[in-house]
């Protein structure tokens, strides 16, 4: 079994940055897609459910706009 030494330090590390990187957001969204439950991903990542839902809306809106722009070409 794989064990993480002092996992509580991970929470402190994640809380340290106010701005979330795009990579982190993408990872959270990938977890939501895999796990299927925003509340579980929120508990794992420490990102509020409201923020995750906002990121999902942003992702879907950006992807929809990107698809629309490609259709016009």
N, C-alpha and C positions, 0 to 999 in steps of 0.2 A: 504494500500500500504506500502511495506517495503521501508525504506529510509536509506541510508548510510550517516552518519554524516561526513562531511569533506572528500569527496571522493578523492580530490586532494592529500591527504596524502597517499593514496594507490599507486598513481603513483610514489611518492618519495620513498616509501618503495620498490617497484619493481625495481626502478632504482638503488637502493643502492647496490645490489649484482651484481658483474660482472659475476660471475659464476652462471649459472642457475642449480638448483637442478634437478635431474632426475624426481622427483615428479612434478615439475613445467613444465618440458618439456612434460611429459605424459599428464598433464592437458591441455596444449596448443594443443597437438595433438588430444585429445578427443574433444576439442572445434571445431577444424577444421573438424573432422569427423561429428560432430553434425550440425554445422552451414553450412559447405560446401563451405565457402569462406575464403581463406587465408587473403585477405585484411581486412575483417571485424574482424577476430581474431587478426590480427596485431594491428588494431586500439584499440581493447579492452584491449589487454595485453601489448602493448608497445614493443613487439618483432617485429623486422623487418620482412618483407615478405621473404627476402632472407634467414634469419635465420630459419624461419619456414619451408621453402622448404628444407633446409639442414637437419633439424630434421626429416622431412618426409622421405627423402632419406635414412638417417641413420637408422630410424626405419624399413623401408621396407627391407633394405639390411640385417640388423641383424635378422629379422624375417625369411627372405628367407634362410639365412645361417643356422639358427636354424632348420628350417624344413628339409633342406637337410641333416643335421647331424642325424636327427631322422630317415630319410629314410634308411640310411646306416646301422642302427642297426638291 
